[in-house]
Amino acid sequence: MTAPSVTFTDERLANGLRLIVAEDHLAPVVAVNVWYGVGSKHEVPGKTGFAHLFEHVMFQGSRHVAKTEHMGLVQAAGGTLNGTTWLDRTNYFETMPSHQLELALWLEADRMATLLDALNQENLDNQRDVVKNEKRSSYDNRPYGQWFHKLQEHLFPPEHPYHHPTIGSMEDLDAASLEDVAAFFQTYYAPNNAVLAIAGDADPAQARAWVERYFGEIAPNPKIPPLGDMSLPPTLGGEVREVVEDRVPLPRHYFGFRAPCFGDPRLDALEIAAQILAGGKGSRLNRRLVREERIAQDVAFFVLGFVGGASIAAGQATVRPGVDPGLVERAFEEELERLGREPVTDDELARARALIETYELEALQRVEERADRLAMYATLLNDPEMVNRQLSRYLSVGKAEIQAVAADVLRPDNRVVLTYMPAAASQARGADEETAA
């Protein structure tokens, strides 16, 4: 199998902005993706949620762009846009008809350079309320909504930057002043802390000229504070368990493990292992818990790669009505532990590789995905060429690597188990226990 190759240029402007351009004239579409090296791990105690807050504030206007006009201009030009925030980074992106590339670049440059010209107390208060409503609707008041935040708290110690959730706390959001928010922007939203990736129907020389014109005069920040030591022991050193009584329809188990960092070949092996465990109906967990024993409604297992100390491998199983939750937990854990004891079969390995290959090839056909991956590998690994190596890395993973990483990671002394129980069921069970006593 010959994987497709993404050809690109890679350079830095004098102010430190990293520019990557991947030319492809197959369709008259171009993707622009700006990755900033700032995420929730850069926040300090008492000032959490700032990185995610800026994902919203960045659409509230800049010196030459009115409030919400960024979105209106892109959509009027036939494009789409969005932004995302995570532990390690924040990014903003547009996919445009290729003749509108200059517009997208001008918009991104204007808010990088002059966002603070439009930031005022009214905008801050408005977007702070939006974020607080998002927190309530997506996490606080949603069934099982806090599961990932709880895994973070258990897998990373309080002093570690991954311990707190990206969305932050209500108290910190309420306390955020205009001066606090402005200082955060001035610190991290600098060209020398950003990667600009352009992929699709663009002429590299013309794109380079526009980028120099619009971004070239933006001043860098030479005093971006370095992160402290984020290293962690590879395992937790013991099992952590928590039962959560909540307004949920069915019991559900969540499992979390510390895993190797993003870019580590062992994480590639763990992603192949995740496909063997839960990738489709033929996977081990689906076959046993859902189809054969019929004790679970659904199962999942996946990997979230981070660069600071450890990644997360996580899984879940929703208990079928009337089934003992302990039965589901034991079956799930048995399959995880079996993966570290026994080699996978040839058929399982071939199937997992095929699933990964299909996903990777489909993704790389899209210009927006190519721009995103080039910026991701440049930001997190300083290695955009990884876009051309990652598929072959996955496909080179063998049985021994899968068994080894499963034995090292999916072990009881590296495990967090969260069990969500319907509140009424938990209370009834407690009453029965008191009666029996």
LINURKA-V976991 format. One record per backbone hydrogen bond with DSSP energy under -1.0 kcal/mol. CO is the residue of the C=O (numbers start at 1). NH is the residue of the N-H. E is the energy in kcal/mol with one decimal. If there is no record, write none. Layout:
# LINURKA-V976991
co=(CO:CO)
nh=(NH:NH)
e=(E:E)
This chain:
# LINURKA-V976991
co=(9:11:13:17:18:19:20:21:22:27:28:29:30:31:32:33:34:35:36:36:39:40:44:49:50:53:54:56:57:59:65:66:68:69:70:71:72:73:74:75:80:82:84:86:87:89:90:91:92:93:94:95:96:97:98:100:101:102:103:104:105:106:107:108:109:110:111:114:115:120:121:122:123:124:125:126:127:128:129:130:131:132:133:134:135:135:136:142:144:146:147:148:149:150:151:152:157:160:165:169:170:171:177:178:179:180:181:182:183:184:185:188:190:191:193:194:195:196:197:198:199:200:200:203:204:205:206:207:208:209:210:211:215:240:242:244:246:246:251:252:253:254:255:256:257:259:261:264:265:266:267:268:269:270:271:272:273:274:275:276:277:278:280:283:284:285:286:286:287:288:289:289:295:298:300:302:304:306:311:312:313:314:315:316:317:318:320:324:324:325:326:327:328:329:330:331:332:333:334:335:338:345:346:347:348:349:350:351:352:353:354:355:356:357:358:359:360:363:366:367:368:369:370:371:372:373:374:375:376:377:377:383:384:385:386:386:389:390:391:392:394:398:399:400:401:402:403:404:405:406:409:411:412:413:413:415:416:417:418:419:420:421:422:423:424:425:426:427:428:429:430:431:432:433)
nh=(21:19:16:13:196:11:198:9:200:29:98:201:96:199:94:197:92:195:38:90:42:43:47:53:54:57:58:59:60:68:62:69:72:73:74:75:76:77:79:78:95:93:91:40:41:86:36:84:34:82:32:80:30:100:101:104:105:106:107:108:109:110:111:112:113:114:115:117:118:124:125:126:127:128:129:130:131:132:133:134:135:136:137:138:139:140:141:145:147:150:151:152:153:154:155:156:160:163:168:173:174:175:181:182:183:184:185:186:187:188:189:190:193:194:37:18:35:20:33:22:31:24:202:207:208:209:210:211:212:213:214:215:218:417:419:421:248:423:319:420:317:418:315:416:313:311:264:267:269:270:271:272:273:274:275:276:277:278:279:284:285:280:283:287:288:289:290:291:292:293:295:296:320:318:316:314:312:262:259:304:257:302:255:300:253:297:323:327:328:329:330:331:332:333:334:335:336:337:338:339:342:349:350:351:352:353:354:355:356:357:358:359:360:361:362:363:364:366:370:371:372:373:374:375:376:377:378:379:380:381:383:386:387:388:389:390:393:394:395:396:397:402:403:404:405:406:407:408:409:410:411:414:415:237:238:240:256:242:254:244:252:246:426:427:428:429:430:431:432:433:434:435:436:437)
e=(-1.4:-3.0:-2.0:-2.7:-3.3:-2.2:-2.8:-2.3:-2.5:-2.5:-1.8:-2.8:-3.1:-2.3:-2.3:-2.9:-2.0:-2.5:-2.4:-1.7:-1.8:-1.4:-2.4:-2.3:-1.9:-2.4:-2.4:-1.7:-2.4:-1.3:-2.3:-2.2:-1.7:-3.1:-2.0:-2.4:-2.3:-1.3:-2.7:-1.5:-2.2:-2.5:-2.6:-1.5:-2.3:-2.5:-3.3:-2.2:-3.1:-1.8:-3.1:-2.0:-2.8:-2.8:-1.5:-1.7:-2.2:-2.5:-2.4:-2.3:-2.4:-2.5:-1.8:-1.8:-2.4:-2.7:-1.1:-1.5:-1.7:-2.5:-2.8:-2.4:-2.6:-2.5:-2.0:-1.8:-2.4:-2.4:-2.4:-2.2:-2.6:-2.1:-2.8:-2.9:-1.7:-2.5:-3.0:-2.6:-1.9:-2.4:-2.1:-2.5:-2.2:-1.8:-3.0:-2.2:-2.2:-2.0:-1.3:-2.3:-2.6:-1.9:-2.3:-2.3:-2.2:-1.9:-2.1:-2.6:-1.7:-2.1:-2.5:-1.7:-2.0:-1.5:-2.9:-1.8:-2.7:-2.7:-2.5:-3.2:-3.3:-2.6:-2.3:-3.0:-2.7:-2.0:-2.3:-2.6:-2.4:-2.1:-2.6:-2.8:-1.9:-2.8:-2.6:-2.8:-2.1:-2.1:-2.6:-3.2:-2.0:-2.8:-2.2:-2.4:-2.2:-2.5:-2.1:-2.0:-1.7:-1.9:-1.9:-1.9:-2.3:-2.1:-1.5:-1.8:-2.2:-2.7:-2.1:-2.5:-2.7:-1.5:-1.5:-2.8:-2.5:-2.1:-1.1:-2.3:-2.1:-2.9:-2.3:-2.0:-2.3:-1.9:-2.1:-2.7:-2.3:-3.2:-1.9:-3.2:-2.1:-2.9:-2.6:-2.0:-2.6:-3.2:-2.1:-1.1:-1.2:-2.4:-2.3:-2.0:-2.5:-2.6:-2.2:-1.7:-1.8:-2.5:-2.2:-1.4:-2.5:-2.2:-2.5:-2.4:-2.5:-2.5:-2.2:-2.2:-2.3:-2.9:-2.6:-2.1:-2.7:-2.8:-2.3:-2.2:-2.2:-1.7:-2.1:-2.5:-1.9:-2.7:-2.5:-2.1:-2.5:-2.8:-1.8:-2.6:-3.0:-1.4:-2.3:-2.0:-2.0:-2.0:-1.2:-2.3:-2.0:-2.2:-2.5:-1.1:-1.4:-1.8:-2.6:-2.4:-2.4:-2.2:-2.2:-2.0:-2.3:-1.6:-1.8:-2.0:-1.3:-1.3:-2.0:-2.7:-2.2:-2.3:-3.0:-2.8:-1.8:-2.3:-2.4:-2.4:-2.4:-2.3:-2.0:-2.1:-2.2:-2.0:-2.0:-2.2:-2.5:-1.7)
